[in-house]
Amino acid sequence: MNLIPVAVLAALVGAGLSVTPAAPAHATLADPNALGTYTFEGADGESATWTVTPCAVDAPTCVHVAETGNSSRAPWEADAYLTVGYWILFVGQSDAVLCGDGTTAPGINNYSWDADNLAGYASISDTAGCGTAPENLAIPFELTKTGSGPVEYPTAPVEVTPYIVDVPEPYVPGAAEAPAPGGSAEQTPTETDPALKATPEVIAPPAGELTEAEVASPGFNR
């Protein structure tokens, strides 16, 4: 797992930086909760240590189990497969059957255990290897997890890639009409050609008509 301190991550994001964690050298597909070391305890008193790792052909539903062995059995290893919530493996052992007189007999053991509560059965068909009548054996066992799986660390530094955000200037009313710094306001051009000049604002009255000034003068129309 790639871990980046929250404070550092927040600072990087706040500074406009995108953070991409580096990928580990080998991200396993196997269930990380299943990987690790376990103590095997059988109902018949047998105990051993299991080490669970990813399979050679990595897959989400496959783990490799290696047992250390004990005073009664030699070490063994085999792949277990997840099926309907149970891990199941088959392993051929020269000492698969523990006889009552302390001897052993070869066979194929079938180990199956619940993926959640780690309780299961070790089953084998005894084909009279111990000198007794053939019988099917199913011995309950429990697994206790004592260590986690291998820790994967990033093999390269965290990639920090800057990016630029184009933020427009805030709108200021009237700014578009204001003159640029150091410049002057644009002047309305003045027409100089007499032929193109606009009609004067004050129009003289036709000949013979009184002007407003004459009508407003004292003594008019008295």
Secondary structure, 3 states (H helix, E strand, C coil): CCCCCHHHHHHHHHCCEEEECCCECCCCCCCCCCCEEEEEEECCCCEEEEEEEECCCCCCCEEEEEECCCCCCCCEEEEEEEECCEEEEEEEEEEEEECCCCCEEEEEEEEEEECCCCEEEEEEEECCCCCCCCEEEEEEEEEEEEEECCCCCECCCCEEEECCCCCCCCCCCCCCCCCCCCCCCCCCCCCCCHHHCCCCCCCCCCCCCCCHHHHCCCCCCC
